[in-house]
Amino acid sequence: MRVLRFFFRNWLLKIGAVVLAVLLYGAMVFLQSSQQWPGTIAIEIRNQPTTAYLIEPNPMDEVSKIKYIAPPDVQVSQSSFHAAIDLTTAKVSDSESSSVQVTLQADVGIQIIDYQPKQISVRLDPIVQRKVDVVVSKGTIPAGVSPGPTTLSATTAEVSGPAAYVSKVLYAEALIRIDASGLDVNQDVDLVARDSSNAVVKNVAFNPRTVNVQMQVGSLTRTEPVPVNPIITGTQAAGYYVTSIDVTPPIVSVRGQADALAKLNGKANTRAISIAGATGDVSANVNLDLPSGVTSNVTTQISVVIHLSSPASTRSVSVGVTPLGARSDRTYSLSAPSIIVTLGGATAALNAFDTSTLVGTVSVADLDVGTYTLSVSVSVPPGITVQARSPAQITVTVANPSPSPAPVSASPTP
């Protein structure tokens, strides 16, 4: 009876309170009707163990069908919602999944009514390691090339990653590229995980990540043309320069395997030719200096002519003038005892010429008594020329010698 009296006491007041609450809720719903966000929200993963890899779901599910209530003055966008899962309690297993709760939070002023999904199933695969063999893959082998023995810096590699992926790895592939030239291989190659069907296995890593592959490559002997390269040693005389080099024949055919031909670097060197102290062209007949395993079709020596020259220059010197062919019974007076002579020629030749030996001459052998204007001649050695003379002519006066005075006779003795 007491219980009945408790429920029915002030029953009118209680019914009124319930009706008022219903009316207030209805008013709120009327003023703020629920809305549905048209897009999706990515789920953030929190507290994933470092020793595990998230296998499922892949890709991660997204939150959708979000129903919410927000006042008209609150701006709602995709960044207003934040979805996440916490993997702290999820089981790490290579076969079992765990169910985790999806939480959805919204900015202040937004009330979330419903969303999907509220729970998802995840699978955390443990991270494992194991060793696999390194296998060299040669790719497409060019015609005429024969791969030889292979040397690896590491014959095995440790593969690590999710157990589901590591279990698929059969070997680590080291793919090399063999050049058609037949050069030996020396390459650092990235390792690629392959399964039993030779397909690539993703989400795994290798230690070491790369290996060095060395392989001897044999090739068929072949012939190719290369230019002749004269090897010049020594230093020419001061003031001289190499202007050009003539080589006969300029191109020769060489024969050998690719690795031997590669040592030529695209040219056939000759034996050394010395130009030490040279002041002119140097000619020589020399043999080719070919590396081991390379031969040439040339049966005679290579003819080499090294052309040397010196830049042209001029020099002015004072030169004394003397009569040439003077008679003993004449006297000769010159208007200028010396002239300025400008010499031209190679700088080295001018530097070596002793100008103190130069003499200017005027020819007087056929001249009688009188005054004459004569050209001054200057003789120079080969390679040197007279560019100018100043003055080019001088006046020569030819005269008879003055008569000697008569001897004074002695006075008689008184």
Secondary structure as GFF3:
##gff-version 3
##sequence-region A 1 414
A	DSSP	alpha_helix	2	8	.	.	.	ID=ss1
A	DSSP	alpha_helix	11	31	.	.	.	ID=ss2
A	DSSP	beta_strand	35	37	.	.	.	ID=ss3
A	DSSP	beta_strand	41	46	.	.	.	ID=ss4
A	DSSP	beta_strand	52	56	.	.	.	ID=ss5
A	DSSP	beta_strand	62	69	.	.	.	ID=ss6
A	DSSP	three_ten_helix	78	80	.	.	.	ID=ss7
A	DSSP	beta_strand	81	86	.	.	.	ID=ss8
A	DSSP	beta_strand	98	106	.	.	.	ID=ss9
A	DSSP	beta_strand	111	116	.	.	.	ID=ss10
A	DSSP	beta_strand	119	137	.	.	.	ID=ss11
A	DSSP	beta_strand	145	152	.	.	.	ID=ss12
A	DSSP	beta_strand	156	162	.	.	.	ID=ss13
A	DSSP	alpha_helix	163	166	.	.	.	ID=ss14
A	DSSP	beta_strand	171	175	.	.	.	ID=ss15
A	DSSP	beta_strand	185	194	.	.	.	ID=ss16
A	DSSP	beta_strand	205	207	.	.	.	ID=ss17
A	DSSP	beta_strand	210	219	.	.	.	ID=ss18
A	DSSP	beta_strand	222	233	.	.	.	ID=ss19
A	DSSP	beta_strand	241	248	.	.	.	ID=ss20
A	DSSP	beta_strand	251	256	.	.	.	ID=ss21
A	DSSP	alpha_helix	258	262	.	.	.	ID=ss22
A	DSSP	beta_strand	268	274	.	.	.	ID=ss23
A	DSSP	beta_strand	282	286	.	.	.	ID=ss24
A	DSSP	beta_strand	295	296	.	.	.	ID=ss25
A	DSSP	beta_strand	302	309	.	.	.	ID=ss26
A	DSSP	beta_strand	312	324	.	.	.	ID=ss27
A	DSSP	beta_strand	331	334	.	.	.	ID=ss28
A	DSSP	beta_strand	338	346	.	.	.	ID=ss29
A	DSSP	alpha_helix	347	352	.	.	.	ID=ss30
A	DSSP	three_ten_helix	355	357	.	.	.	ID=ss31
A	DSSP	beta_strand	360	363	.	.	.	ID=ss32
A	DSSP	beta_strand	370	375	.	.	.	ID=ss33
A	DSSP	beta_strand	377	378	.	.	.	ID=ss34
A	DSSP	beta_strand	384	390	.	.	.	ID=ss35
A	DSSP	beta_strand	393	399	.	.	.	ID=ss36
###
